[in-house]
Amino acid sequence: MRILPSGDHALLVELDDLDQVLGYYAALTASPPADVIDIVPAARRVMVSTTGNLDALARSLRAAEPSAGS
């Protein structure tokens, strides 16, 4: 998993494959991090937009990292 900036108010989470994206998206939508306003899945990435601090969001996203083999 790799987290990249996407503008001033969003981060992109790169994952290995679509299965990981779908699992990660489901986990984030079930329990979204604080201040998240949008979660958008794609083939190998999930974009997460926030009204809050990007560093805090990155920590939350790392905590939700899918385990190997997920």
FINUMI-465909 format. One record per atom (N, C-alpha, C): y, z, x. Coordinates in steps of 0.001 Angstrom, whole numbers, plus 500000, padded with zeros to 6 digits. Atoms other than C-alpha are relative to their C-alpha. Layout:
! residues N
YZX
...
END
This chain:
! residues 70
498835500000500841
500000500000500000
501237500000500893
498741500083499265
503436499055501263
501140500040498999
498852499878500889
506762499978499682
501197499340500670
498868500765499482
509723497630500135
501201500136499076
498820499974500860
513323497746498914
500129498698499217
499713501177500834
514333495381496128
501361500230499355
498655499727500481
518085495597495750
500352501469500158
499494498638499875
519984498848495311
499309501010499084
500535499090501013
517979500268492408
498520499785499697
501421500253500268
514352499172492766
499208499959501303
500942500121498891
511325499241495026
498846499116499572
501209500787500224
508405496836495320
498843500709500678
501218499412499441
504952498292495829
498990498872500150
500998501037499740
502580495806497480
498623500638500071
501375499511500041
498894496332496795
499052498878500415
500972500961499488
495687494565497856
499629498899499015
500463501004500960
494786492799494622
500436500367498586
499593499809501385
495349492474490891
499367501239499374
500649498803500549
492830495206490056
500758501265500394
499219498846499564
494793497704492149
501343500041499276
498722500065500711
498049496515490556
499846500544498582
500191499571501386
496684497037487048
499720501503499905
500270498568499990
495346500504487877
501238500812500337
498775499318499588
498570501530489605
501032499943498873
499076500165501128
500664500158486735
499629500946498858
500455499102501071
498561502078484208
500328501455500340
499709498628499587
498971505297486214
501498500286499923
498554499793500033
502735504848486540
500547500040498578
499495500005501378
503274504035482883
499525501234499229
500503498789500656
501144507006481812
500803501232500408
499234498865499482
503192509382483978
501062499478500960
498989500621499127
506340507654485271
500768501032500822
499155499125499191
508315509189488136
501362500223499318
498686499683500558
511675510784487284
500972498843500209
498911500977499952
514578508414486564
499556498537500013
500477501385500045
512374505292486304
500426499371498678
499560500688501216
513802502758483860
499168498760499690
500827501179500250
511394499834484287
498890499913501039
501151500212499115
507961499097485771
499452498622499651
500392501388500251
507012495429486163
498851499619500935
501130500401499157
503536494382487398
500023498495500268
500203501410499644
502768491085489148
498625499900500650
501340500225499458
499742489636490939
499609501016501074
500316499052498930
499964491889494020
501094501027500223
498871499085499851
503146493878493469
500343500666498671
499426499318501157
504679496380491104
501446500312500366
498600499671499778
508476496558490875
500354501195499122
499618498794500721
509867499942489889
501511500168500146
498543499838500017
513541500258488884
500339501427499618
499621498612500212
515349503573488872
501507500160499859
498595499608500012
518672505193488086
500246501078501046
499915498908499031
517932507779490759
499972499527501439
500035500206498562
517507508005494504
498744499230500408
501153500817499580
515270505393496160
499038500764500909
500895499221499132
513927507830498766
499096500912499175
500802499142500876
512786510222496044
498977499168499240
500938500889500697
511239507322494143
498863499589500929
501041500404499042
509381506163497272
498987501126500205
500935498867499857
507908509660497704
499082500110498784
500809499937501231
506751509662494076
498984498869499950
500909501152500028
505239506201494426
498861500183500999
501068499737499018
503327507205497567
499011501023499457
500872498968500570
501965510245495726
499056499406498955
500826500662501024
500619507900493036
499131498900500598
500751501065499318
498945505636495644
498550499980499532
501401500110500404
495599504297494447
499075500323501168
500952499697498934
492618505564496393
499267498737500418
500742501155499499
490620503151498516
498829499715499085
501100500392500859
488160501183496456
500350500009498520
499576499988501414
490193501560493238
500295498611499529
END
